[in-house]
Amino acid sequence: MAAGSPDESATPASEAGGGRSKRAAAGRPAGRARAQPAGPPASIIGVPLADASWFRPVRGAGRLEPGTLAGKPLSVPDAAATRLLRGIVHAVADIPPDTSTIVVWQRDGSELWVDVGTVTLSSLDGMVRVAVKVSCDQLGKPVVLTVPLKVGTPQAPVGLVMSSVDRLTGPDVVTALWSDAVIAFGWECLLELSRQLCAQLGRDRAGLPLIPGAVAAAKGVLVLQAMSRNDLSQLGKVAR
């Protein structure tokens, strides 16, 4: 930003008591640089980010009619999405904050070790992939399972409709029993991240946080379309 001009009509404090000249030396700069405007938020949903320039709250969100799309879609780079997801994964896994990210799932006498802190999110055109590291006694070392979630694209959004596979790619000893649980975890990761990000964009006319109306993906970018909530106050009421 260009330097601002000094206020020549003001009397500096040094002049009031000592009668110094307004300019101490000819070589001194003629003005002071104005304070720079506040930059992007240092953190989003409580997670510090090195670069949050992609995040822009919705202007005029409080004037939105119920069920209205809120401005342009939010484009979240994969690196930021992964960092944010790791910041909220305790809530997704339903474990206390500031505790170990390693959990053990149990089913039909079997156990699966899952490190939810290793979760990553990556985007392709029309697809979001959520990956997490897992292990069990039958494996020599942990493996990474990737959940593919088919979503819309920025050019062809499909709302919150998502689809996935019946069985994940990986060792049979894991995927035969645990595919559905890992897929459910990946889906909830994407949904909770979308919910919390949209809520940070603003509040609607009723004072409620914005919600995701559509989840889409392009290469390297998660795309979220926020919206105001529908008015459900009359739902279930019988007309008289």
C-alpha positions as CSV (number, residue, x, y, z in Angstrom):
1,M,0.0,0.0,0.0
2,A,1.3,3.5,-0.8
3,A,2.6,5.7,2.0
4,G,0.2,8.2,3.4
5,S,0.7,11.9,3.6
6,P,1.3,13.4,7.1
7,D,-1.2,15.7,8.7
8,E,0.5,19.1,8.3
9,S,-2.0,20.9,10.5
10,A,-1.2,18.8,13.6
11,T,1.4,20.0,16.0
12,P,3.9,17.3,17.0
13,A,4.4,16.8,20.7
14,S,8.1,17.6,20.4
15,E,7.2,21.1,19.0
16,A,4.8,22.0,21.7
17,G,7.5,22.0,24.4
18,G,10.7,22.7,22.5
19,G,9.9,24.7,19.4
20,R,11.6,22.2,17.0
21,S,11.1,22.5,13.3
22,K,8.4,20.3,11.7
23,R,11.0,18.6,9.7
24,A,14.2,17.5,11.4
25,A,16.2,17.0,8.2
26,A,15.6,17.3,4.5
27,G,16.6,13.7,3.9
28,R,13.9,12.3,6.2
29,P,10.9,10.5,4.5
30,A,8.0,12.9,3.9
31,G,5.4,10.5,5.4
32,R,4.7,7.3,7.3
33,A,3.4,4.1,5.8
34,R,-0.2,3.4,6.8
35,A,-0.9,0.3,8.7
36,Q,-1.6,-2.6,6.4
37,P,-5.1,-4.0,6.3
38,A,-5.7,-7.2,8.3
39,G,-4.7,-10.3,6.4
40,P,-6.5,-13.6,6.1
41,P,-7.5,-15.3,9.3
42,A,-4.6,-16.9,11.2
43,S,-6.8,-19.9,11.8
44,I,-10.0,-21.5,10.7
45,I,-12.2,-23.7,12.9
46,G,-9.4,-23.4,15.4
47,V,-6.7,-24.8,13.2
48,P,-3.7,-22.6,12.4
49,L,-2.9,-22.2,8.7
50,A,0.1,-20.8,6.9
51,D,-2.1,-19.6,4.1
52,A,-5.8,-19.0,4.4
53,S,-6.1,-16.5,1.5
54,W,-8.6,-18.9,-0.1
55,F,-11.1,-18.3,2.7
56,R,-13.6,-15.5,2.3
57,P,-16.6,-15.1,4.6
58,V,-19.9,-14.5,2.8
59,R,-20.9,-10.9,2.6
60,G,-24.5,-10.1,3.5
61,A,-25.1,-13.6,4.8
62,G,-27.5,-12.2,7.4
63,R,-29.8,-11.1,4.6
64,L,-30.2,-14.5,2.9
65,E,-33.6,-15.9,2.5
66,P,-34.1,-19.4,3.8
67,G,-32.8,-22.1,1.4
68,T,-30.7,-19.6,-0.6
69,L,-27.2,-20.3,-2.0
70,A,-24.6,-18.1,-0.2
71,G,-22.4,-16.4,-2.8
72,K,-19.7,-18.2,-4.7
73,P,-18.5,-21.6,-3.8
74,L,-15.5,-22.0,-1.5
75,S,-12.5,-23.6,-3.0
76,V,-10.3,-25.3,-0.5
77,P,-6.8,-26.5,-1.5
78,D,-6.2,-30.2,-0.7
79,A,-3.3,-29.3,1.6
80,A,-5.4,-26.9,3.7
81,A,-8.3,-29.4,3.7
82,T,-6.1,-32.1,5.1
83,R,-4.7,-29.9,7.8
84,L,-8.2,-28.7,8.8
85,L,-9.5,-32.3,8.8
86,R,-6.7,-33.4,11.1
87,G,-7.6,-30.6,13.4
88,I,-11.2,-31.8,13.8
89,V,-10.7,-35.5,13.5
90,H,-11.1,-36.1,17.2
91,A,-14.7,-35.0,16.8
92,V,-15.2,-37.3,13.9
93,A,-13.8,-40.2,15.7
94,D,-15.7,-39.3,18.9
95,I,-12.6,-39.2,21.1
96,P,-11.6,-36.4,23.5
97,P,-9.4,-33.6,22.2
98,D,-5.7,-33.6,23.0
99,T,-5.6,-37.4,23.3
100,S,-4.0,-40.1,21.2
101,T,-5.3,-40.3,17.6
102,I,-5.0,-44.1,17.7
103,V,-8.2,-45.9,18.2
104,V,-9.1,-49.6,18.1
105,W,-12.3,-50.7,16.4
106,Q,-13.9,-54.0,17.5
107,R,-16.3,-56.2,15.5
108,D,-17.2,-59.9,15.7
109,G,-14.2,-60.7,17.8
110,S,-11.8,-58.9,15.5
111,E,-9.9,-55.6,16.1
112,L,-8.6,-52.9,13.8
113,W,-6.0,-50.4,14.8
114,V,-6.8,-47.0,13.2
115,D,-4.6,-43.9,13.4
116,V,-7.2,-41.2,12.7
117,G,-4.4,-38.6,12.9
118,T,-3.0,-39.8,9.6
119,V,-6.1,-38.9,7.7
120,T,-5.6,-37.1,4.4
121,L,-7.9,-35.6,1.8
122,S,-7.2,-35.4,-1.9
123,S,-9.4,-34.3,-4.8
124,L,-9.8,-35.2,-8.4
125,D,-12.5,-34.0,-10.9
126,G,-15.7,-35.2,-9.3
127,M,-14.1,-37.3,-6.6
128,V,-12.8,-36.8,-3.1
129,R,-10.4,-39.4,-1.6
130,V,-10.1,-39.8,2.1
131,A,-7.2,-42.0,3.3
132,V,-6.2,-43.3,6.7
133,K,-3.6,-45.7,8.1
134,V,-4.8,-49.0,9.7
135,S,-3.3,-52.2,11.0
136,C,-4.1,-55.5,12.7
137,D,-2.3,-58.5,14.1
138,Q,-2.4,-60.3,10.8
139,L,-0.5,-57.5,9.0
140,G,3.3,-57.1,9.2
141,K,3.0,-53.3,9.0
142,P,0.3,-50.7,8.8
143,V,-1.4,-50.0,5.5
144,V,-3.2,-47.0,4.1
145,L,-6.8,-47.5,3.0
146,T,-8.3,-45.0,0.6
147,V,-12.0,-44.2,0.5
148,P,-13.2,-42.9,-2.9
149,L,-16.2,-40.6,-2.7
150,K,-17.9,-39.7,-5.9
151,V,-19.2,-36.2,-5.8
152,G,-20.2,-33.5,-8.3
153,T,-17.9,-31.1,-10.1
154,P,-18.0,-27.3,-10.0
155,Q,-19.6,-27.3,-13.5
156,A,-22.1,-30.1,-12.6
157,P,-22.9,-30.0,-8.8
158,V,-25.1,-32.8,-7.4
159,G,-25.8,-31.3,-4.0
160,L,-24.8,-33.7,-1.1
161,V,-25.2,-36.9,-3.1
162,M,-22.1,-39.1,-2.8
163,S,-21.4,-42.7,-3.7
164,S,-18.5,-45.1,-3.0
165,V,-17.4,-48.7,-3.7
166,D,-18.6,-51.8,-1.9
167,R,-15.2,-52.9,-0.9
168,L,-12.0,-51.0,-0.6
169,T,-8.7,-51.9,-2.2
170,G,-6.2,-53.4,0.3
171,P,-5.4,-56.6,2.1
172,D,-8.3,-59.1,2.2
173,V,-7.9,-59.6,5.9
174,V,-8.8,-56.0,6.4
175,T,-11.1,-55.1,3.6
176,A,-13.4,-58.2,3.9
177,L,-14.5,-57.1,7.4
178,W,-13.7,-53.4,7.7
179,S,-14.5,-51.8,4.3
180,D,-17.9,-50.5,5.4
181,A,-16.6,-49.0,8.6
182,V,-13.7,-47.3,7.0
183,I,-16.0,-45.9,4.2
184,A,-18.3,-44.6,6.8
185,F,-15.4,-42.9,8.6
186,G,-14.2,-41.3,5.3
187,W,-17.7,-40.0,4.5
188,E,-18.2,-38.5,8.0
189,C,-14.8,-36.8,7.7
190,L,-15.8,-35.1,4.5
191,L,-19.2,-34.2,5.8
192,E,-18.0,-32.8,9.1
193,L,-15.3,-30.8,7.5
194,S,-17.8,-29.3,5.0
195,R,-20.2,-28.5,7.8
196,Q,-17.7,-26.7,10.0
197,L,-16.2,-24.7,7.1
198,C,-19.6,-23.5,5.9
199,A,-20.5,-22.5,9.4
200,Q,-17.4,-20.3,9.5
201,L,-18.6,-18.4,6.3
202,G,-21.4,-16.6,8.1
203,R,-24.9,-16.8,9.7
204,D,-28.2,-16.5,7.9
205,R,-31.1,-14.2,8.6
206,A,-32.2,-16.4,11.5
207,G,-28.7,-16.1,13.1
208,L,-27.9,-19.8,12.3
209,P,-24.6,-20.9,10.8
210,L,-24.6,-21.6,7.0
211,I,-24.6,-25.2,6.0
212,P,-23.2,-27.1,3.0
213,G,-25.6,-27.2,0.1
214,A,-23.3,-29.0,-2.3
215,V,-19.9,-30.8,-2.2
216,A,-17.9,-30.9,-5.4
217,A,-14.3,-31.5,-6.4
218,A,-11.8,-30.5,-9.0
219,K,-8.2,-31.5,-9.3
220,G,-6.4,-30.5,-6.1
221,V,-9.4,-28.5,-4.8
222,L,-12.4,-29.3,-2.6
223,V,-15.3,-27.1,-3.6
224,L,-18.1,-26.3,-1.1
225,Q,-21.3,-24.4,-1.8
226,A,-22.7,-22.9,1.3
227,M,-26.4,-22.0,1.8
228,S,-28.8,-20.7,4.4
229,R,-31.0,-23.2,6.1
230,N,-34.5,-24.0,4.9
231,D,-37.4,-22.9,7.0
232,L,-38.8,-26.1,8.5
233,S,-41.0,-24.3,11.0
234,Q,-44.2,-25.4,9.2
235,L,-43.1,-29.0,8.5
236,G,-45.5,-31.5,9.9
237,K,-48.2,-29.0,10.6
238,V,-51.6,-30.1,9.3
239,A,-53.5,-27.5,7.4
240,R,-56.8,-26.6,9.0
